[in-house]
Amino acid sequence: MVDATLTSPLAHLSLAAFPSDGNETDTTLVARHRVGFFHVMARQAGALETAHKLGDARAPGRAAVCEHGIVLPTAPGEWAVLCDGAEAELKLAALRQTLDGLAYVSDQSHGRMSLRLRGASARGLMQKECAIDLHPSKFYEGSCATTTMAGIGVLVHQISDAPCYDLYCYSGYADSFWNWFVEAGEELGLKVYREE
């Protein structure tokens, strides 16, 4: 059962709330909370029908959208489905009903940490440790990939060409991943916040 009070594993940090009137050229890192994260794994021979029910999420490396949330392919026959944590309990129940008999659905909301990185230097900061090609001709709005950064497995989703990225890793690595970003971004003027 999803807890409606989902919080970031970084909630213990004393961070200012992200300003609604923030400068869009500033490079910012925001600790997000209230993010529903569901892992979907198709049963044998059910991958195509599962992909169809998940907004036709068949293209590797490309996000899709369905009634249950944003769908990121993570491996053949596997997806991450993301939604606002306030709706997570209802979305999880509906997702399980939609995929009943086709796929296994597990709630990993408490086991994942989510960050949002955006601004003029976001791509440069990511390229310090990201093993994927982030050039705008290769990785752009709607692109997603699983990679490593700072020795930590990360799911990367580019949500806009600003650029703006959502990053997900296991919550056990939250402090290490956060600290790497803060240190690596210092020379670029990185500003850090928590989600409102």
SULCORLIN-V78234 format. One record per residue. SS is DSSP state (h for helix, s for strand, l for the rest). PHI is phi in radians with two decimals (* if undefined). D_FIRST is the distance of its C-alpha to the first C-alpha in Angstrom with 1 decimal. Layout:
BEGIN
{{SS PHI D_FIRST} {SS PHI D_FIRST}}
END
This chain:
BEGIN
{{l * 0.0} {l -1.36 3.8} {l -1.52 6.5} {l -1.19 9.3} {l -1.78 11.8} {l -0.94 11.7} {l -2.27 15.1} {l -1.27 17.5} {l -1.12 18.5} {l -1.75 21.9} {l -1.08 21.2} {l -1.30 23.8} {l -1.37 26.5} {l -1.54 28.8} {l -2.12 28.8} {l -1.28 30.2} {s -1.23 28.2} {l -1.10 29.1} {l -1.26 32.0} {l -1.19 31.8} {l -1.88 35.5} {l -1.10 35.3} {l -1.26 38.1} {l -1.23 36.8} {l -1.53 39.3} {l -1.11 37.9} {l -1.60 35.8} {s -2.20 32.5} {s -2.15 29.4} {s -2.06 26.4} {s -1.34 23.3} {s -1.63 20.4} {l -2.40 17.2} {l 1.02 14.3} {s -1.93 14.3} {s -1.44 11.5} {s -2.31 12.5} {s -2.04 11.8} {s -1.66 14.2} {s -2.05 15.9} {s -2.26 18.5} {s -1.16 20.8} {l -1.27 22.0} {l -0.91 25.7} {l 1.18 27.8} {l -1.90 24.9} {h -1.12 25.2} {h -1.15 27.4} {h -1.20 25.6} {h -1.10 22.3} {h -1.02 24.1} {h -1.06 25.6} {h -1.28 22.4} {l -1.75 21.2} {l 1.36 24.2} {l 1.07 26.7} {l -1.40 25.4} {l -1.86 28.1} {l -1.36 30.2} {l -1.07 29.6} {l 1.37 29.3} {s -2.21 28.7} {l -1.26 25.6} {s -2.30 24.9} {s -2.26 23.1} {s -2.40 21.3} {l -1.10 19.5} {l -1.62 16.1} {s 2.51 17.6} {s -1.51 19.9} {s -2.00 20.3} {s -2.04 22.0} {s -1.14 23.5} {s -2.02 23.2} {s -2.94 25.1} {l -1.00 26.6} {l 1.33 24.0} {s -2.37 21.1} {s -2.52 19.6} {s -1.86 17.4} {s -1.97 15.9} {s -2.03 15.7} {s -2.63 15.0} {s -1.12 15.1} {h -1.04 12.2} {h -1.16 12.9} {h -1.83 12.2} {h -1.04 9.3} {h -1.08 6.7} {h -1.18 9.9} {h -1.13 11.2} {h -1.10 8.6} {h -1.08 9.0} {h -1.17 12.7} {h -1.12 13.1} {h -1.09 12.0} {h -1.19 14.4} {h -1.06 17.1} {l -1.76 17.1} {l -0.98 16.8} {l 1.49 19.6} {l -1.82 20.5} {s -2.65 18.0} {s -1.58 15.1} {s -2.20 12.2} {s -2.18 10.1} {s -1.48 8.0} {l -2.07 10.6} {h -0.99 10.3} {h -1.38 10.9} {h -1.66 13.5} {s -2.18 15.6} {s -2.02 18.2} {s -2.19 19.8} {s -2.17 23.4} {s -2.10 25.6} {s -2.00 29.3} {s -2.61 31.9} {l 2.11 35.6} {l -1.01 39.1} {l -1.76 38.6} {h -1.04 35.1} {h -1.13 36.3} {h -1.07 38.9} {h -1.15 36.4} {h -1.09 34.1} {h -1.20 37.2} {l -1.10 38.0} {l -2.38 35.4} {l -1.41 33.8} {l -1.48 34.9} {l -1.82 34.7} {l -1.36 37.4} {l -1.70 36.4} {l -0.99 39.6} {l -0.97 39.0} {l -1.38 40.7} {l -1.91 38.1} {l -2.29 34.9} {l -2.52 34.3} {l -0.87 31.9} {l 1.63 29.2} {s -1.33 29.9} {s -2.61 27.3} {s -2.83 27.7} {s -1.73 26.4} {s -2.63 29.0} {s -2.09 29.8} {s -2.44 30.8} {l 0.93 32.3} {l 1.33 31.3} {s -2.08 27.6} {s -1.20 25.7} {s -2.38 24.8} {s -1.72 23.5} {s -1.92 25.9} {s -2.30 25.8} {s -1.48 28.8} {s -1.65 27.9} {s -2.75 31.5} {l -1.50 35.0} {l -0.99 35.6} {l -1.58 34.3} {s -2.46 30.7} {s -2.15 28.1} {s -1.81 24.4} {s -2.16 23.8} {s -2.25 20.7} {s -2.48 21.0} {s -1.11 19.0} {h -1.09 18.3} {h -1.11 20.6} {h -1.75 23.4} {h -0.96 22.7} {h -1.12 25.7} {h -1.09 28.1} {h -1.14 27.3} {h -1.03 27.6} {h -1.08 30.9} {h -1.08 32.3} {h -1.06 31.9} {h -1.07 33.4} {h -1.19 36.3} {h -1.16 36.9} {h -1.55 36.8} {h -1.00 39.1} {h -1.18 42.2} {h -1.71 40.8} {l 1.30 40.1} {l -1.04 36.3} {s -1.90 34.6} {s -2.02 31.2} {s -2.54 28.8} {s -1.95 25.2} {l -1.19 23.4} {l -1.08 24.2}}
END
